[in-house]
Amino acid sequence: MKLSKLFLYFLGITILASCSKDDHKINFTFLQLNDVYEIAPIQGGEFGGMARVETVHKQLLEENKNTMLFMAGDFLNPSLLGTIKIDGERIQGKQMVEVMNAMNFDLVAFGNHEFDVSKVALQKRLNESNFPWISANVKLKTKEAAIPFYKEVNGHKEHVGETFIKEFSDEDGTKIKVGFISVCIPSNPKDFVEYGSMFIKARASYAAIKDSVDVVFGLTHVALEDDKRIAKIIPDLPLIMGGHEHTNSNDFVENVQISKADANAKTVYIHRISYDKKTKKAVVTSELKEINATVKPDEKVAKIVNKWQTILTSKITEIIKNPEEVIFEAKTPLDGRDAPIRSTQTNLGKIITQSMSFAYNDKVDCALVNGGSIRIDDELSGHITPVDIFRVLPYGGAILKVKIKGGLLKRVLDYGNKAKGTGAYLQCFNAEKIGEKWLIKNEELNINKTYSVAFSDYLLKGFDIPFLSKENKEVLSVYIPKQSEISFDIRKAVISYLKNL
């Protein structure tokens, strides 16, 4: 009897041990977002919305506790909400950090648009965030030296790391350490930011972490071609989760997968990863998931989003009624992305400048707006509402009707044309360069003629084009519209024009 009991005891121990034996394999999940500027759904509520993303996040956590939520850069700016002032201070990404805190992001990378906000505002957002940030190549410039960006919490500085490590374990006892590296594109020079080489820093941060972890992944915000170069430099990365392009893509360089979701959470990438400690291989199975109206919003996050949207709506309705009204159907995407809008004539730029002419009953010779005034850095498609137009032109401003000498107009157009890649590049209506000649309403510009031009009021302040101001002797007259006129606010003009089409 004693022997049989002893046998059963050891048999039970053996069975339990075999059931809990480490099989050296572990599964984990990454949920990737990138380039998210709007916390609420866009395109008339059809796509996006951080509350919907949180529902997907919670579902993945139920599926596998080893799930991480990532932002591959660009979230503090641009956004319409970010331009609004509360108690005299612009929000500048505060709404996004509050939402991301509620969603418990696991890791975020710096994107170039994080440096659109002021140094003071960026520090506030860092301090407010309860999630870790990462970057190997961006540093904070001080009088003494360039130092890592940091959070200041209760008087204690927590520096942003060049790398990040996460530990996972599963039910059978398999444990691994997962490392992350990150770099940001140096496309937004600021006097408080120092950019190191993306490629040197990517290689160096990988070398610094690879022997301390089982596997390393990338979380980057660079152009796709730069991601491909990083993949060639570091061929052992199973996956680079990237941002910057705004349009979903999934590319491979040898065995390195490079994935990017659509901007504003129109889609997210779900990466289910299986890692074998014996073979040291990661198998990545990726799903591009559309975030649309079929995804029920998470109540907790929706409450925060709705709070901010109420603030936004109250500000917009001070200028225009029915901000959610569908005013236009964009069957072809309207291109307001930073790179095109600052280097070539786009269909969105043409609509804006046509609207400026429309505001004066087309009784102007041409219309000009600087590309830098168009802040959406995205494409608009489908249902277009006044809110979308406010997203495009968050700072508003009047449309001025200016009498100007042809010689100055030519200098202005030449200056804008040479400013490709900057905010001073001009979007035009009825002004076109053919060869070396400028045509105004299809006729060659006459430097001795006086022209009537619709300008955005910002252009006449001389910030982008230094010699273009009211004080210039070749600016003969400036008409400033009354509040009752649609030209009083460029956004009202665009909305009125689109509704008239």
Summary of the structure (lengths in Angstrom):
residues: 501
radius of gyration: 26.7
end to end distance: 94.0
largest distance: 117.0
contacts: 1711
relative contact order: 0.11
helix: 32%
strand: 30%
